[in-house]
Amino acid sequence: MKRIALSLIIAGLVFAVAAQNRGGASLGLFAGADAPGTATANIASDDQVHLNWGFFVNLPLLQTFHLAPSAELYKFGASNATDFDIAFKFIVPLQGLGLFAGISPGLTTVNTLTAPHVGVLGGATFGFVSNLDFFAMAKYTVVFDNSQNASVIHANAGILFYF
């Protein structure tokens, strides 16, 4: 019983240190799944879930507002796709947890097509140790291909390393 109590106290101290305001730039690495929705004449789609991965830099301008340029690689049907965007994230800081929501305009490249896109995102960061967080995020993106729109849903999780 004493070992369980000691373990809980140590875990509480680790998470309390992790919950402190980090306040600097951070680098995020993530992996997850994407599910392409609608297709266009230039962008093929399928009903399969594909793996994706990417990275971003989190730049806090205020405690509750961050810019996050990112790159993400995934599949749109049988074709490789790459998103480059900048997320405008609004943060709700809680003890040991940071909820966020935002928008992410950018560019999507599929085959030889480069088209603008806009997405909405939401997620949470969880403090782990003093300079490392875990995060989970979902994003819905619409790609504008001339007069047609393609869509994709991303679900990602990863680590956030603070400098």
C-alpha positions as YAML, in Angstrom:
chain: A
units: angstrom
residues:
- id: 1
  name: MET
  ca: [0.00, 0.00, 0.00]
- id: 2
  name: LYS
  ca: [2.88, 2.36, 0.81]
- id: 3
  name: ARG
  ca: [4.45, 1.67, -2.61]
- id: 4
  name: ILE
  ca: [1.20, 2.54, -4.38]
- id: 5
  name: ALA
  ca: [0.88, 5.78, -2.39]
- id: 6
  name: LEU
  ca: [4.54, 6.65, -3.10]
- id: 7
  name: SER
  ca: [4.05, 5.91, -6.81]
- id: 8
  name: LEU
  ca: [0.98, 8.17, -6.93]
- id: 9
  name: ILE
  ca: [2.88, 10.98, -5.19]
- id: 10
  name: ILE
  ca: [5.81, 10.70, -7.61]
- id: 11
  name: ALA
  ca: [3.45, 10.62, -10.61]
- id: 12
  name: GLY
  ca: [1.65, 13.68, -9.26]
- id: 13
  name: LEU
  ca: [4.93, 15.57, -8.87]
- id: 14
  name: VAL
  ca: [6.01, 14.67, -12.42]
- id: 15
  name: PHE
  ca: [2.72, 15.90, -13.87]
- id: 16
  name: ALA
  ca: [2.75, 19.02, -11.67]
- id: 17
  name: VAL
  ca: [6.20, 19.95, -13.01]
- id: 18
  name: ALA
  ca: [4.97, 19.22, -16.54]
- id: 19
  name: ALA
  ca: [1.94, 21.45, -16.03]
- id: 20
  name: GLN
  ca: [4.08, 24.55, -15.49]
- id: 21
  name: ASN
  ca: [3.92, 27.22, -18.19]
- id: 22
  name: ARG
  ca: [6.60, 26.35, -20.73]
- id: 23
  name: GLY
  ca: [6.29, 29.56, -22.74]
- id: 24
  name: GLY
  ca: [8.63, 28.94, -25.68]
- id: 25
  name: ALA
  ca: [8.77, 27.60, -29.17]
- id: 26
  name: SER
  ca: [8.28, 23.87, -29.59]
- id: 27
  name: LEU
  ca: [8.68, 21.21, -32.27]
- id: 28
  name: GLY
  ca: [5.92, 18.67, -32.84]
- id: 29
  name: LEU
  ca: [6.21, 15.29, -34.56]
- id: 30
  name: PHE
  ca: [3.07, 13.28, -35.26]
- id: 31
  name: ALA
  ca: [1.58, 10.30, -37.02]
- id: 32
  name: GLY
  ca: [-1.98, 9.20, -37.49]
- id: 33
  name: ALA
  ca: [-4.64, 8.35, -40.02]
- id: 34
  name: ASP
  ca: [-6.52, 10.21, -42.70]
- id: 35
  name: ALA
  ca: [-9.80, 9.46, -44.40]
- id: 36
  name: PRO
  ca: [-10.30, 11.16, -47.78]
- id: 37
  name: GLY
  ca: [-13.88, 12.19, -48.43]
- id: 38
  name: THR
  ca: [-15.09, 13.73, -51.66]
- id: 39
  name: ALA
  ca: [-13.03, 13.64, -54.85]
- id: 40
  name: THR
  ca: [-12.66, 15.99, -57.81]
- id: 41
  name: ALA
  ca: [-11.71, 15.54, -61.45]
- id: 42
  name: ASN
  ca: [-8.01, 16.05, -60.53]
- id: 43
  name: ILE
  ca: [-7.97, 14.41, -57.08]
- id: 44
  name: ALA
  ca: [-8.94, 10.74, -56.79]
- id: 45
  name: SER
  ca: [-10.36, 9.43, -53.55]
- id: 46
  name: ASP
  ca: [-11.21, 6.06, -52.05]
- id: 47
  name: ASP
  ca: [-13.02, 4.72, -49.02]
- id: 48
  name: GLN
  ca: [-9.84, 3.59, -47.25]
- id: 49
  name: VAL
  ca: [-8.09, 4.99, -44.21]
- id: 50
  name: HIS
  ca: [-4.42, 5.79, -44.83]
- id: 51
  name: LEU
  ca: [-1.47, 6.49, -42.55]
- id: 52
  name: ASN
  ca: [-0.05, 9.99, -42.37]
- id: 53
  name: TRP
  ca: [2.81, 11.75, -40.62]
- id: 54
  name: GLY
  ca: [4.25, 15.22, -40.31]
- id: 55
  name: PHE
  ca: [5.84, 17.89, -38.19]
- id: 56
  name: PHE
  ca: [5.20, 21.46, -37.09]
- id: 57
  name: VAL
  ca: [6.75, 24.29, -35.15]
- id: 58
  name: ASN
  ca: [4.58, 25.83, -32.45]
- id: 59
  name: LEU
  ca: [5.25, 29.56, -32.06]
- id: 60
  name: PRO
  ca: [3.40, 31.15, -29.13]
- id: 61
  name: LEU
  ca: [2.61, 34.82, -29.75]
- id: 62
  name: LEU
  ca: [0.49, 34.99, -26.59]
- id: 63
  name: GLN
  ca: [-0.20, 32.38, -23.94]
- id: 64
  name: THR
  ca: [-3.55, 31.73, -25.61]
- id: 65
  name: PHE
  ca: [-2.65, 32.25, -29.31]
- id: 66
  name: HIS
  ca: [-0.06, 30.25, -31.28]
- id: 67
  name: LEU
  ca: [1.05, 30.11, -34.91]
- id: 68
  name: ALA
  ca: [2.01, 26.65, -36.13]
- id: 69
  name: PRO
  ca: [3.48, 26.19, -39.63]
- id: 70
  name: SER
  ca: [3.35, 22.51, -40.56]
- id: 71
  name: ALA
  ca: [3.96, 19.88, -43.22]
- id: 72
  name: GLU
  ca: [1.92, 16.67, -43.46]
- id: 73
  name: LEU
  ca: [2.27, 13.73, -45.85]
- id: 74
  name: TYR
  ca: [-0.61, 11.35, -46.58]
- id: 75
  name: LYS
  ca: [-2.55, 9.62, -49.38]
- id: 76
  name: PHE
  ca: [-5.47, 10.87, -51.43]
- id: 77
  name: GLY
  ca: [-6.69, 7.65, -53.02]
- id: 78
  name: ALA
  ca: [-3.62, 6.01, -54.57]
- id: 79
  name: SER
  ca: [-1.77, 9.35, -54.89]
- id: 80
  name: ASN
  ca: [0.64, 10.88, -52.42]
- id: 81
  name: ALA
  ca: [-0.42, 14.25, -51.01]
- id: 82
  name: THR
  ca: [1.42, 16.91, -49.05]
- id: 83
  name: ASP
  ca: [-0.12, 19.74, -47.04]
- id: 84
  name: PHE
  ca: [1.80, 22.87, -46.12]
- id: 85
  name: ASP
  ca: [-0.16, 25.18, -43.88]
- id: 86
  name: ILE
  ca: [-0.03, 27.60, -41.00]
- id: 87
  name: ALA
  ca: [-2.43, 26.97, -38.16]
- id: 88
  name: PHE
  ca: [-3.83, 29.81, -36.09]
- id: 89
  name: LYS
  ca: [-4.46, 28.07, -32.76]
- id: 90
  name: PHE
  ca: [-6.45, 29.45, -29.85]
- id: 91
  name: ILE
  ca: [-5.42, 27.80, -26.57]
- id: 92
  name: VAL
  ca: [-7.45, 27.19, -23.41]
- id: 93
  name: PRO
  ca: [-4.79, 26.47, -20.76]
- id: 94
  name: LEU
  ca: [-5.90, 24.19, -17.94]
- id: 95
  name: GLN
  ca: [-3.90, 22.50, -15.17]
- id: 96
  name: GLY
  ca: [-1.77, 19.88, -16.98]
- id: 97
  name: LEU
  ca: [-3.87, 20.13, -20.13]
- id: 98
  name: GLY
  ca: [-4.13, 22.57, -23.03]
- id: 99
  name: LEU
  ca: [-7.21, 22.49, -25.22]
- id: 100
  name: PHE
  ca: [-6.93, 24.16, -28.61]
- id: 101
  name: ALA
  ca: [-8.99, 24.96, -31.69]
- id: 102
  name: GLY
  ca: [-8.16, 26.87, -34.84]
- id: 103
  name: ILE
  ca: [-8.05, 27.26, -38.57]
- id: 104
  name: SER
  ca: [-5.31, 26.18, -40.96]
- id: 105
  name: PRO
  ca: [-5.10, 27.73, -44.43]
- id: 106
  name: GLY
  ca: [-2.42, 26.49, -46.79]
- id: 107
  name: LEU
  ca: [-1.56, 24.54, -49.94]
- id: 108
  name: THR
  ca: [-2.12, 20.89, -50.86]
- id: 109
  name: THR
  ca: [-0.08, 19.12, -53.53]
- id: 110
  name: VAL
  ca: [-1.50, 15.96, -55.12]
- id: 111
  name: ASN
  ca: [0.29, 14.57, -58.21]
- id: 112
  name: THR
  ca: [0.94, 17.68, -60.35]
- id: 113
  name: LEU
  ca: [-1.88, 19.75, -58.82]
- id: 114
  name: THR
  ca: [-1.17, 22.41, -56.21]
- id: 115
  name: ALA
  ca: [-4.38, 23.85, -54.75]
- id: 116
  name: PRO
  ca: [-5.29, 26.05, -51.78]
- id: 117
  name: HIS
  ca: [-7.02, 24.53, -48.79]
- id: 118
  name: VAL
  ca: [-8.52, 25.57, -45.49]
- id: 119
  name: GLY
  ca: [-9.06, 23.42, -42.43]
- id: 120
  name: VAL
  ca: [-10.52, 23.53, -38.98]
- id: 121
  name: LEU
  ca: [-8.79, 21.73, -36.14]
- id: 122
  name: GLY
  ca: [-9.13, 20.88, -32.50]
- id: 123
  name: GLY
  ca: [-7.18, 18.92, -29.95]
- id: 124
  name: ALA
  ca: [-5.41, 18.77, -26.63]
- id: 125
  name: THR
  ca: [-1.90, 18.68, -25.22]
- id: 126
  name: PHE
  ca: [-1.06, 16.67, -22.12]
- id: 127
  name: GLY
  ca: [1.95, 17.54, -19.97]
- id: 128
  name: PHE
  ca: [4.35, 14.62, -19.50]
- id: 129
  name: VAL
  ca: [7.73, 15.87, -18.28]
- id: 130
  name: SER
  ca: [9.26, 19.34, -18.07]
- id: 131
  name: ASN
  ca: [9.96, 19.80, -21.79]
- id: 132
  name: LEU
  ca: [7.82, 17.12, -23.46]
- id: 133
  name: ASP
  ca: [4.08, 16.96, -24.07]
- id: 134
  name: PHE
  ca: [1.86, 14.45, -25.81]
- id: 135
  name: PHE
  ca: [-0.90, 15.78, -28.04]
- id: 136
  name: ALA
  ca: [-3.89, 14.54, -30.01]
- id: 137
  name: MET
  ca: [-5.50, 16.50, -32.82]
- id: 138
  name: ALA
  ca: [-8.27, 16.17, -35.40]
- id: 139
  name: LYS
  ca: [-8.49, 18.31, -38.53]
- id: 140
  name: TYR
  ca: [-11.05, 18.60, -41.34]
- id: 141
  name: THR
  ca: [-9.61, 20.07, -44.54]
- id: 142
  name: VAL
  ca: [-11.30, 21.23, -47.75]
- id: 143
  name: VAL
  ca: [-9.10, 21.43, -50.87]
- id: 144
  name: PHE
  ca: [-10.28, 23.90, -53.54]
- id: 145
  name: ASP
  ca: [-9.75, 22.41, -57.01]
- id: 146
  name: ASN
  ca: [-11.15, 24.98, -59.48]
- id: 147
  name: SER
  ca: [-14.94, 24.84, -59.02]
- id: 148
  name: GLN
  ca: [-14.85, 21.51, -57.15]
- id: 149
  name: ASN
  ca: [-13.87, 20.74, -53.55]
- id: 150
  name: ALA
  ca: [-12.18, 17.67, -52.10]
- id: 151
  name: SER
  ca: [-12.18, 16.94, -48.36]
- id: 152
  name: VAL
  ca: [-10.12, 14.89, -45.94]
- id: 153
  name: ILE
  ca: [-10.25, 14.18, -42.21]
- id: 154
  name: HIS
  ca: [-6.98, 13.80, -40.27]
- id: 155
  name: ALA
  ca: [-6.59, 12.26, -36.80]
- id: 156
  name: ASN
  ca: [-3.08, 12.59, -35.35]
- id: 157
  name: ALA
  ca: [-1.17, 12.08, -32.14]
- id: 158
  name: GLY
  ca: [2.44, 12.80, -31.30]
- id: 159
  name: ILE
  ca: [4.98, 14.53, -29.12]
- id: 160
  name: LEU
  ca: [5.72, 18.21, -28.59]
- id: 161
  name: PHE
  ca: [9.29, 19.06, -27.58]
- id: 162
  name: TYR
  ca: [9.89, 22.47, -25.93]
- id: 163
  name: PHE
  ca: [13.20, 24.30, -26.46]
...
